[in-house]
Amino acid sequence: MNTIYGYARVSTVKQDLSSQVDDLKRAGATNIFKDKYTGTTANRPEFDKLMAKIESGDTLIVTKLDCLARNTQDALNIVKKMNAEGVILRVLNIGTIDNFTKWTFNLYCLQCFCGI
């Protein structure tokens, strides 16, 4: 069964995840994982749980690429891993990433827009 997951992240525990969660729900995410940690740390327990659970044919939705990755290399690694595993990544402010080859250059360019 293909599942649509959502992932929301903010940098501090004082920030609110509600607008991201609302956007993810509107986009069709039925299972949403949430972290309140800085993107510069690898300590993202909910993201790790999500990565262990997601399977081929599933979709992962994030509101922005910087919610998913700590930096450009991290974004490329995550997208490459998802592509290899048959997972579709949908970034709400960019579009759907389901073919790593055509998106590699674009991901490098995205660092200018999302600050990663």
N, C-alpha and C positions, 0 to 999 in steps of 0.2 A: 504494500500500500504506500503510495507516494504521500509524503507529509510536507506541509508548508510550515517551516520554522521561521521565527523572527529572532533577531538578536539586537538588544538595545544596550548601550553603554554610555555612561557619563564619567567624567574625570574625578569627581569628588563625591563623597557621600551626601553632601549638602545639595547637590544638583538634583533636579527632578527628571525622572524618566517618563512621566505620563504622556507627554506629547509624542515621544518616539513610539511608545507602546500603542497609543491611539492610531498613529500612522501605520504601524505594522498590522494592526487588526483590520484597518480599512483595506489594506493591501492583500488581505487573505491569510495572514499568519494565524495558525491555530495553536501553536506551541511556542511561547515566547520565553527566551532566556535573557536575564538581565544582570549586568555587572555595574557596580559603582566603584570603579578603580581607575587610576590613570592609565592611559594607553601606553605609557612608556614603561610600564612594568609588565612582566610576563604573568603576574598573578591575576588571572581571570578565571576563577573557578567555574562560573556558569558557561563561559565560552568553551572551556575544556570539556564540560559535560555535554554540551551541544555537539562538539566535534566527535565525541565518542559515540553519539547516538545517530547522527545523520548518515543516511545511506544513499546508494545509487537511486536516482529517480526523484529524490527529495529536492525541495527548493529551500534556499535560505534567503530571507529578505532582511536587509538593513536599510536604515533611512539614508545614511551617507557612508562613504567608504572609510572615513576616519573613525567611524564607530566600530568598524570591523578590525582595522589594522593599526599597528603602532607606527609604522613607517612604510615607505614604498616597497622595500624588500619583503617585509612581512605581508603586505597586500599581495604581492606577486606569488609568494609561497602559498598563501591561503587559497588564492584563485587556482593556482596550478594543482594543488592537492584536491580541491573540489572538482576540477575538471577531470582529473585522473580517476576520481571515484564516481563520476557521473552525476554530480550534484550541480544544480542550477543555482547561480547566485544572482539575486535581483537587488540592485542598489537603487532606491527610489528616486534619487536626484540624478541618476545617470542612465539606468536602463538594465537590461538583463545581460549577464555575462555567462554564456554557456558554451563558448568556444575559446579556449585559452589563446590559440594562435592569433586570432584576429584582434584580441584585446591586449596583447603584451605591450605594444607600443603605447596604446592609449593609457594603460595603467601607469607607465612611466610619466606620461604627460599629466596625469591626474594629481600628482603631488603638488603641482602649482595651485590647483583648485581646492584641495582638501587639507593642505598643510601637514601631510604625513611624510 
